[in-house]
Amino acid sequence: MTLEIIPMLGELTGSIQSGLAAIAAGVGIGLIGSKAAEATGRNPGASGQILTLSIILAALVEGAFFVAALVK
């Protein structure tokens, strides 16, 4: 009985991990976007640099999500 439960718990734990990683990635990218829009509003002359930095940071956040999803 106990040996049958262990694989189910492992699968459940991996699913929870992937779900939390997806939520965190969505929140992170949302914060990056909102802060980039705020920074561009404050300093329109730096919009190119802000855009570049926000794209790089969004890619890093998505990369962290893919690592978390694949480790499952």
C-alpha positions, 0 to 999 in steps of 0.5 A: 500500500505505501509503495503505491502512494509514493509515485503518486505523491511525487507526481503531485509534488511536481505538478504543484511545483510547475503550477507555482512556477507558472504563477510566479513567472506570470507575476514577474513578467507583469511586474517587469512590464508595469515598471518598464511602462512607468520608467518610460513615462518618467523618462521617455528618452531612455525608452530604448534602453528600458525596452532592451532591459525589460526584454532580457529580464522577461526572457530570464523569468521565462527561462526560470519557469521552463527549468522548473517545469522540466525538472518535474 
